Every structure is written in structure tokens, then in C-alpha cells.
Amino acid sequence: MSDILNKIVAVKHEEIAAAMKRSPLEAVRFDAESRVLTRDFVGALRSKIAARQAAVIAEVKKASPSKGVLRADFIPADIAQSYAEGDGAISAACLSVLTDRQFFQGGIDFLKQARASCDLPVLRKDFMVDAYQIYESRAMGADAVLLIAACLDDAQMKDFEAIALGLGMAVLVEVHDGVELDRALRLKTPLIGVNNRNLRSFEVSIQTTLDLRSRVPAERLLVTESGITTREDVARLRAADIHAFLVGEAFMRAPEPGEALAELFR
Ligand SMILES: O=P(O)(O)OC[C@@H](O)[C@@H](O)c1c[nH]c2ccccc12
């Protein structure tokens, strides 16, 4: 694991220990299981694609460790509404909300506010290292969770996926290379995210997705993640039959995130 990932995982374990003192696992589990209505994350992506549109997971992200603050005027509810609306014709399929505080200046309240302001399914974007967080994700309202292969062993991935699916959430499993992809393909989830950003060097290349494309079976849904900023990027990916995208920074830097989305995927 890289230095930054090691550091993030260590901070997560501290945060989880503190959270467990405030709300023990049994309480969080009860809250998670009491919530019945999840929004259909996979269905929202698939229906955009069936309508021959891009399936965009639009991210609500204030800052990142590599770039610092991306957006000064950061109101999650407004951003979520803008994504849900787009330009009227082209809009987001789903949201992704960063809940990590320390490295991304995110928060659990941001997810709740974003979700309450629209009807899109919401992915909790964070670093899952303990089953506690999966229950906590559903308890806060998340419709999907991210599992990053680089942070987890096979047994954890399988266990966390089973809990998430059992709670009615979708799972986006994130990989960056062929070894991680092979591990991800042992899971049940249809959603395979290929992160174009190397979490070790922060270098970004769309080529990462293009290189792994042929190794993702047709019944899975490949989501290309990170570094998608231009219409040329989108055209290259579409030419490789990739139709699901996770985009953050390019929208966060725009005055109207939803209009920027419509413009990028026009
Ligand atoms: O802002 P970008 O380059 O469009 O990237 C969005 C998203 O892919 C990125 O935020 C991300 C992908 N995987 C992650 C894991 C943790 C935190 C963040 C991420």
C-alpha cells in the first residue's frame, strides 16, 4: 500500500474507534436495517445507457489531497440539485458524495443534504476499512458504497459486499490495475470502477481505463473514474464503448456544475 493510502487507512481506524464509542455497532446496525427505501443506483446508470445517454456519477467534493480546495462556494444541496437538473436534457444519473473529513473536507452531513435535495441515488465516497462503515453508510442514507481494492484483502471485499447488498445498497468496486481487476471480478457486483488516478503518484491517465477495457466482461458495467475533463476525453472513452463516468473536479470548478455536466456529455 502507498504512503498516502496507509495514512488514510490509519486515520480511518481512529475515526471508526471514536464513532463506535458514540454509536456502538449494534445501534448503527439497527439504524441501517430500519431504513427500507434505497434508490436504485445500478438501475439509474443502466437506464441512462438504455436511453443512449452517458451514465454520469456526479461528485460532490470540496477538496482533494492532491489539489486542495476545488470550490470555495460549497453548498452540497445546491450542487446536487444542479446535477439532477443538468441543462434539462442531459443530467446526472447518480451522485457521489465525499464523506471523508480529514483529506477531502467532506462530511456525513454533506451526503444527507445532497440526498435530501434531489431524488438521485447517492454513493458514499470514503475509504471503507471496517464493516462498521458499511452499516454506517446505510444509516446515513447512502444507496451505494465504494470498495477500493487497494485498501482491502479478498475476504474484506467479499464480507463488505455481502453486508452492503444485504442492506439493499449497490457496490462500486474500484481498481487501478489488472491484478486488482481480477480480484474485483470475483465479487457479485456489476459495478467495476477503474480509477484513472494512481493513488500512489496521483498521476492521471485515461489510458488506464482503455487498457483494462477488454478484460471487463460484457455483463459488468465499467465506470471510468477520475481525470475526465474534456470532450476529447469523453470521445475517446465512448469510442471504446465506455458509457459510465465518475467526474468530480471538472464540475466542482464550474459555476453551475450541472451545466458543466451537460456541456461535457453533450
Ligand atoms: O475529480 P476527478 O478527477 O473527476 O475524480 C473523481 C473521482 O473519481 C475521485 O474523486 C476518486 C476516485 N476514487 C476515489 C477514492 C477516494 C477518493 C476520491 C476518489
The ligand as an SDF file (V2000), in Angstrom:
LIG
                    3D

 19 20  0  0  0  0  0  0  0  0999 V2000
  -12.1830   14.7860   -9.5020 O   0  0  0  0  0  0  0  0  0  0  0  0
  -11.9980   13.7830  -10.5810 P   0  0  0  0  0  0  0  0  0  0  0  0
  -10.5940   13.7290  -11.1300 O   0  0  0  0  0  0  0  0  0  0  0  0
  -13.0320   13.9280  -11.6640 O   0  0  0  0  0  0  0  0  0  0  0  0
  -12.2260   12.3270   -9.9010 O   0  0  0  0  0  0  0  0  0  0  0  0
  -13.4560   11.9610   -9.3230 C   0  0  0  0  0  0  0  0  0  0  0  0
  -13.3030   10.6310   -8.5440 C   0  0  0  0  0  0  0  0  0  0  0  0
  -13.0040    9.6290   -9.4520 O   0  0  0  0  0  0  0  0  0  0  0  0
  -12.2270   10.7400   -7.4660 C   0  0  0  0  0  0  0  0  0  0  0  0
  -12.6410   11.6980   -6.5470 O   0  0  0  0  0  0  0  0  0  0  0  0
  -11.9680    9.4180   -6.7520 C   0  0  0  0  0  0  0  0  0  0  0  0
  -11.9010    8.1940   -7.3220 C   0  0  0  0  0  0  0  0  0  0  0  0
  -11.6460    7.2420   -6.4070 N   0  0  0  0  0  0  0  0  0  0  0  0
  -11.5450    7.8220   -5.1960 C   0  0  0  0  0  0  0  0  0  0  0  0
  -11.3240    7.2640   -3.9330 C   0  0  0  0  0  0  0  0  0  0  0  0
  -11.3130    8.0960   -2.8570 C   0  0  0  0  0  0  0  0  0  0  0  0
  -11.4800    9.4710   -3.0010 C   0  0  0  0  0  0  0  0  0  0  0  0
  -11.7030   10.0440   -4.2540 C   0  0  0  0  0  0  0  0  0  0  0  0
  -11.7410    9.2120   -5.3610 C   0  0  0  0  0  0  0  0  0  0  0  0
  1  2  2  0
  2  3  1  0
  2  4  1  0
  2  5  1  0
  5  6  1  0
  6  7  1  0
  7  8  1  0
  7  9  1  0
  9 10  1  0
  9 11  1  0
 11 12  2  0
 11 19  1  0
 12 13  1  0
 13 14  1  0
 14 15  1  0
 14 19  2  0
 15 16  2  0
 16 17  1  0
 17 18  2  0
 18 19  1  0
M  END
$$$$
